[in-house]
Amino acid sequence: MKTTQILIAGFGGQGVLFAGKFLAYKGLVEDLQVSWLPSYGPEMRGGTANCSVILSDSPVGSPIITVPDVLIAMNLPSLQKYVDTVAPGGQIYLDSSLIDAKVERTDVQVFAIPATQMAKDAGIASLANMVIMGHLLQNNPELSFEGTDGVVAQLVPPKKAALVELNMKALLLGKEYTA
């Protein structure tokens, strides 16, 4: 695996930081070098939030990402802000339930997943972030889907143990999604 720089962006409350933490733990489980850098506005829910995750075979020199290989945009303002920063040949994942804009770039792969609607339909409305994570894992062979249950179990606090199964349900929805 080369170094992969992933930027996840959205509003507070969309699980941006949890998704980033999930990818970072997934990288650790797969013996990769990892950097996880959360950033959020003072508003908490409803404010801006983004998270930078770097996964690499070699040590990560800086947690700052200026040209992401992968962008996950959970809302339109995030897509508009970061779409032009994605490296040519990179990937853009967007929640098409919330973003109706079309990505005009032809030098990147675009995955439009109706994650919010899928999560609502499955009775797990707050887990659109994990639907997109499942799709990301499916489309990036350097990260396997294997072992995700253990990663989720590590991240979910014991007092919220019921969320492990729900997060796995969301990940599987994303993994199995085809446009």
C-alpha positions as CSV (number, residue, x, y, z in Angstrom):
1,M,0.0,0.0,0.0
2,K,1.1,3.5,-0.7
3,T,0.3,6.4,1.5
4,T,-3.5,7.2,1.3
5,Q,-4.7,10.5,2.5
6,I,-8.4,10.6,3.4
7,L,-10.4,13.7,4.2
8,I,-13.9,13.3,5.7
9,A,-16.1,16.4,5.9
10,G,-19.6,17.4,6.9
11,F,-21.6,19.0,9.6
12,G,-21.2,18.2,13.3
13,G,-23.5,15.3,14.3
14,Q,-23.0,13.4,11.0
15,G,-20.4,11.1,12.5
16,V,-17.4,12.6,10.7
17,L,-15.0,12.1,13.6
18,F,-16.3,8.6,14.4
19,A,-15.8,7.6,10.7
20,G,-12.3,8.9,10.8
21,K,-11.5,7.1,14.0
22,F,-13.0,3.9,12.5
23,L,-10.6,4.2,9.5
24,A,-7.6,5.0,11.8
25,Y,-8.3,1.9,14.0
26,K,-8.9,-0.2,10.9
27,G,-5.4,0.9,9.6
28,L,-3.9,0.0,13.0
29,V,-5.4,-3.4,12.9
30,E,-4.0,-3.9,9.5
31,D,-0.5,-2.9,10.7
32,L,-0.4,0.4,8.9
33,Q,1.1,3.7,10.1
34,V,-1.7,6.0,10.9
35,S,-2.5,9.6,11.5
36,W,-6.0,10.9,12.7
37,L,-6.6,14.6,13.0
38,P,-10.1,15.8,13.9
39,S,-11.2,19.4,13.4
40,Y,-14.6,20.9,14.3
41,G,-16.2,24.2,14.8
42,P,-17.3,25.5,18.2
43,E,-20.9,24.8,17.5
44,M,-20.7,21.0,17.9
45,R,-23.9,19.7,16.3
46,G,-24.6,21.6,13.1
47,G,-21.2,23.2,12.9
48,T,-18.5,22.2,10.5
49,A,-16.5,19.1,11.1
50,N,-13.7,17.4,9.2
51,C,-11.3,14.7,9.9
52,S,-8.0,13.8,8.2
53,V,-6.8,10.2,8.2
54,I,-3.5,9.1,6.7
55,L,-2.8,5.4,6.2
56,S,0.7,4.3,5.1
57,D,3.3,1.6,5.0
58,S,5.9,4.1,6.2
59,P,5.9,6.6,9.0
60,V,3.6,9.6,8.6
61,G,5.5,12.8,8.7
62,S,2.7,15.2,9.1
63,P,-1.1,14.8,9.9
64,I,-1.9,17.8,7.6
65,I,-3.6,16.9,4.3
66,T,-3.7,19.5,1.5
67,V,-4.3,17.1,-1.5
68,P,-6.5,14.2,-0.4
69,D,-6.5,10.9,-2.3
70,V,-10.0,10.3,-1.0
71,L,-12.7,12.8,-0.1
72,I,-15.8,11.8,1.8
73,A,-18.4,14.7,1.6
74,M,-21.4,14.3,3.8
75,N,-23.0,17.6,2.7
76,L,-22.9,20.1,-0.2
77,P,-20.8,22.8,1.5
78,S,-18.1,20.2,2.2
79,L,-18.2,18.9,-1.4
80,Q,-18.0,22.5,-2.7
81,K,-15.1,23.4,-0.4
82,Y,-12.9,20.3,-1.1
83,V,-13.8,18.9,-4.5
84,D,-11.0,20.7,-6.3
85,T,-8.4,19.6,-3.8
86,V,-8.7,15.9,-4.5
87,A,-5.6,14.4,-6.3
88,P,-6.1,13.4,-9.9
89,G,-6.9,9.7,-9.9
90,G,-8.5,10.0,-6.5
91,Q,-11.9,9.1,-5.2
92,I,-14.8,11.2,-4.1
93,Y,-17.6,9.6,-2.0
94,L,-20.7,11.7,-1.4
95,D,-24.0,11.3,0.3
96,S,-26.4,11.7,-2.7
97,S,-29.3,11.9,-0.3
98,L,-28.1,15.3,0.8
99,I,-26.0,16.4,-2.2
100,D,-27.7,16.8,-5.5
101,A,-24.8,18.5,-7.2
102,K,-22.9,16.6,-9.9
103,V,-19.1,16.4,-9.7
104,E,-17.8,17.9,-13.0
105,R,-14.2,16.5,-12.6
106,T,-13.4,13.7,-15.0
107,D,-10.0,12.8,-13.4
108,V,-11.5,11.3,-10.2
109,Q,-13.8,8.4,-9.4
110,V,-17.1,9.5,-7.9
111,F,-19.2,7.3,-5.7
112,A,-22.6,8.8,-5.1
113,I,-24.2,6.8,-2.3
114,P,-27.7,7.7,-0.9
115,A,-26.4,6.9,2.5
116,T,-28.8,9.0,4.6
117,Q,-31.8,7.5,2.8
118,M,-30.4,4.0,3.1
119,A,-29.7,4.4,6.8
120,K,-33.2,5.8,7.4
121,D,-34.8,2.9,5.4
122,A,-32.9,0.4,7.5
123,G,-34.0,2.1,10.8
124,I,-30.5,3.4,11.6
125,A,-30.9,7.0,10.5
126,S,-27.9,8.3,12.4
127,L,-25.4,5.9,10.7
128,A,-25.1,7.3,7.1
129,N,-21.4,7.8,7.9
130,M,-20.9,4.0,8.3
131,V,-22.8,3.2,5.2
132,I,-20.3,5.3,3.3
133,M,-17.4,3.6,5.2
134,G,-18.7,0.2,4.1
135,H,-18.7,1.4,0.5
136,L,-15.2,2.8,0.9
137,L,-13.8,-0.5,2.2
138,Q,-15.5,-2.3,-0.6
139,N,-13.8,-0.1,-3.2
140,N,-10.3,0.0,-1.7
141,P,-8.7,-3.4,-1.7
142,E,-5.8,-2.2,0.4
143,L,-8.2,-2.1,3.3
144,S,-10.1,-5.3,3.8
145,F,-13.7,-5.6,5.2
146,E,-12.5,-8.5,7.3
147,G,-12.1,-7.6,11.0
148,T,-14.5,-4.6,10.9
149,D,-16.6,-6.1,13.7
150,G,-13.6,-6.1,16.0
151,V,-12.8,-2.5,15.1
152,V,-16.4,-1.3,15.7
153,A,-16.4,-3.2,19.1
154,Q,-13.3,-1.3,20.1
155,L,-14.7,2.1,19.3
156,V,-18.2,1.7,20.7
157,P,-18.3,2.4,24.5
158,P,-19.5,-0.6,26.5
159,K,-22.6,1.3,27.7
160,K,-23.7,1.6,24.1
161,A,-22.9,-2.0,23.1
162,A,-26.2,-2.3,21.1
163,L,-24.6,0.2,18.6
164,V,-22.0,-2.4,17.6
165,E,-24.6,-4.5,15.7
166,L,-26.2,-1.4,14.2
167,N,-22.8,0.0,13.0
168,M,-22.1,-3.4,11.4
169,K,-25.5,-3.3,9.7
170,A,-24.7,0.1,8.2
171,L,-21.2,-1.1,7.1
172,L,-22.8,-4.1,5.3
173,L,-25.4,-1.9,3.6
174,G,-22.6,0.3,2.2
175,K,-20.5,-2.7,1.2
176,E,-23.4,-4.3,-0.7
177,Y,-24.5,-1.0,-2.4
178,T,-24.3,-0.9,-6.1
179,A,-25.3,2.2,-8.1
